[in-house]
């Protein structure tokens, strides 16, 4: 399956899907609403490293809007942020 912006992605053991908000040939950023905290939950997929997780920044902010997700994607591409090694997991979903 080729996930494109707007597609739904299901994670094992989670009922509600995430939505693909930004992607390039290597990274896919997915989010879903987290109403209890009035924010979003997110993860980033690295298709090259076969890894899924949040970014490596302390507060992991800036995934609420499509524009913010596009900005995070640019930061990933430039190497300004990376996927968290500590809080990430091997890719457990079929994206590509």
Secondary structure, DSSP 8 states (H G I E B T S, - for coil): ----TT-EE--TT-SS-EEEEEE-SSEEEEEEEEGGGTEEEEEEEETTTTEEE-BSSSS----SSHHHHHHHHHHHHHTSS-B-TTT-EE--S---
